[in-house]
Amino acid sequence: MDERQKLLEQIMAYDFCLVDLGLFLDTHPSDANALKDYRMCYEESQKLRKIYEEKYGPLSLRHLPNPNCWQWVDSPWPWEKEA
């Protein structure tokens, strides 16, 4: 597995945890451990996204590294595997 794929899988894992913890926190909003875990997953996801986007380009249209250049289409889509 190459570094690009590894980063994507790590990002997806943290993002899954964020959704799961978010659902848990909907019914347990004062759970300090869940809030701590949510913050940790969010920070790790953001850190990994930054690393990925600096090396391989944007993961979504919400954050483009250069607002003066449409780089979204310059590289393979994040979910595409090279043939």
BALOBA-1460 file (C-alpha; in Angstrom, 3 decimals):
// residues 83
<rec num="1" residu="m" x="0.000" y="0.000" z="0.000"/>
<rec num="2" residu="d" x="1.446" y="3.361" z="-0.954"/>
<rec num="3" residu="e" x="1.585" y="6.416" z="1.307"/>
<rec num="4" residu="r" x="-1.307" y="8.126" z="-0.476"/>
<rec num="5" residu="q" x="-3.653" y="5.196" z="0.087"/>
<rec num="6" residu="k" x="-2.494" y="4.833" z="3.695"/>
<rec num="7" residu="l" x="-3.242" y="8.504" z="4.405"/>
<rec num="8" residu="l" x="-6.694" y="8.202" z="2.811"/>
<rec num="9" residu="e" x="-7.532" y="5.171" z="4.919"/>
<rec num="10" residu="q" x="-6.387" y="6.910" z="8.098"/>
<rec num="11" residu="i" x="-8.474" y="9.984" z="7.254"/>
<rec num="12" residu="m" x="-11.533" y="7.813" z="6.547"/>
<rec num="13" residu="a" x="-11.065" y="5.970" z="9.846"/>
<rec num="14" residu="y" x="-10.909" y="9.198" z="11.867"/>
<rec num="15" residu="d" x="-13.860" y="10.646" z="9.952"/>
<rec num="16" residu="f" x="-15.883" y="7.496" z="10.683"/>
<rec num="17" residu="c" x="-15.053" y="7.893" z="14.380"/>
<rec num="18" residu="l" x="-16.202" y="11.515" z="14.224"/>
<rec num="19" residu="v" x="-19.585" y="10.480" z="12.824"/>
<rec num="20" residu="d" x="-19.935" y="7.651" z="15.339"/>
<rec num="21" residu="l" x="-18.922" y="9.815" z="18.293"/>
<rec num="22" residu="g" x="-21.186" y="12.598" z="17.026"/>
<rec num="23" residu="l" x="-24.152" y="10.237" z="17.105"/>
<rec num="24" residu="f" x="-23.205" y="9.096" z="20.600"/>
<rec num="25" residu="l" x="-22.842" y="12.685" z="21.776"/>
<rec num="26" residu="d" x="-26.327" y="13.472" z="20.440"/>
<rec num="27" residu="t" x="-27.693" y="11.292" z="23.243"/>
<rec num="28" residu="h" x="-24.866" y="11.775" z="25.774"/>
<rec num="29" residu="p" x="-23.862" y="15.440" z="25.355"/>
<rec num="30" residu="s" x="-22.089" y="15.746" z="28.695"/>
<rec num="31" residu="d" x="-19.910" y="12.633" z="28.390"/>
<rec num="32" residu="a" x="-16.430" y="14.081" z="28.998"/>
<rec num="33" residu="n" x="-14.576" y="11.052" z="27.617"/>
<rec num="34" residu="a" x="-16.573" y="11.076" z="24.385"/>
<rec num="35" residu="l" x="-15.961" y="14.814" z="24.001"/>
<rec num="36" residu="k" x="-12.237" y="14.276" z="24.559"/>
<rec num="37" residu="d" x="-12.188" y="11.462" z="22.007"/>
<rec num="38" residu="y" x="-14.125" y="13.595" z="19.526"/>
<rec num="39" residu="r" x="-11.611" y="16.446" z="19.850"/>
<rec num="40" residu="m" x="-8.692" y="14.036" z="19.410"/>
<rec num="41" residu="c" x="-10.234" y="12.449" z="16.301"/>
<rec num="42" residu="y" x="-11.023" y="15.865" z="14.855"/>
<rec num="43" residu="e" x="-7.475" y="17.116" z="15.397"/>
<rec num="44" residu="e" x="-5.936" y="13.957" z="13.922"/>
<rec num="45" residu="s" x="-8.255" y="14.093" z="10.926"/>
<rec num="46" residu="q" x="-7.360" y="17.731" z="10.293"/>
<rec num="47" residu="k" x="-3.634" y="17.004" z="10.647"/>
<rec num="48" residu="l" x="-3.788" y="14.086" z="8.209"/>
<rec num="49" residu="r" x="-5.914" y="16.080" z="5.741"/>
<rec num="50" residu="k" x="-3.334" y="18.849" z="5.761"/>
<rec num="51" residu="i" x="-0.520" y="16.378" z="5.076"/>
<rec num="52" residu="y" x="-2.520" y="14.714" z="2.303"/>
<rec num="53" residu="e" x="-3.536" y="17.978" z="0.633"/>
<rec num="54" residu="e" x="-0.005" y="19.380" z="0.722"/>
<rec num="55" residu="k" x="1.306" y="16.254" z="-1.040"/>
<rec num="56" residu="y" x="-1.554" y="15.168" z="-3.296"/>
<rec num="57" residu="g" x="-4.029" y="18.037" z="-3.664"/>
<rec num="58" residu="p" x="-7.446" y="18.858" z="-2.207"/>
<rec num="59" residu="l" x="-9.754" y="16.209" z="-0.777"/>
<rec num="60" residu="s" x="-12.889" y="18.297" z="-1.152"/>
<rec num="61" residu="l" x="-14.160" y="21.493" z="-2.681"/>
<rec num="62" residu="r" x="-14.452" y="23.028" z="0.796"/>
<rec num="63" residu="h" x="-10.740" y="23.647" z="1.063"/>
<rec num="64" residu="l" x="-8.617" y="24.481" z="-1.922"/>
<rec num="65" residu="p" x="-4.977" y="25.306" z="-1.161"/>
<rec num="66" residu="n" x="-4.801" y="27.985" z="-3.845"/>
<rec num="67" residu="p" x="-8.020" y="29.991" z="-4.303"/>
<rec num="68" residu="n" x="-6.617" y="31.529" z="-7.489"/>
<rec num="69" residu="c" x="-6.217" y="28.187" z="-9.255"/>
<rec num="70" residu="w" x="-8.762" y="25.397" z="-9.747"/>
<rec num="71" residu="q" x="-6.573" y="22.424" z="-8.743"/>
<rec num="72" residu="w" x="-9.422" y="20.071" z="-7.972"/>
<rec num="73" residu="v" x="-9.183" y="18.352" z="-11.357"/>
<rec num="74" residu="d" x="-5.374" y="18.244" z="-11.633"/>
<rec num="75" residu="s" x="-4.853" y="14.902" z="-9.918"/>
<rec num="76" residu="p" x="-6.809" y="11.644" z="-9.636"/>
<rec num="77" residu="w" x="-9.973" y="11.854" z="-7.576"/>
<rec num="78" residu="p" x="-9.342" y="10.829" z="-3.937"/>
<rec num="79" residu="w" x="-11.377" y="7.635" z="-4.318"/>
<rec num="80" residu="e" x="-9.764" y="6.541" z="-7.574"/>
<rec num="81" residu="k" x="-7.073" y="3.904" z="-7.519"/>
<rec num="82" residu="e" x="-4.412" y="4.006" z="-10.164"/>
<rec num="83" residu="a" x="-4.823" y="1.274" z="-12.744"/>
